[in-house]
């Protein structure tokens, strides 16, 4: 992204939008990892745990 921005292939707004999207995806993956670890820690099979929708994960209050 940095090279695309430096070369003028994307705008600052596009870069910020892409970073925000990547942050949301990362939040979903961390949520999935924590939930699978929790299932494993109580002796359950974590393979049945599926990613939650972005709106659910982003709606958490920390």
Beta strands, then each sheet from edge to edge (+ up, - down):
end
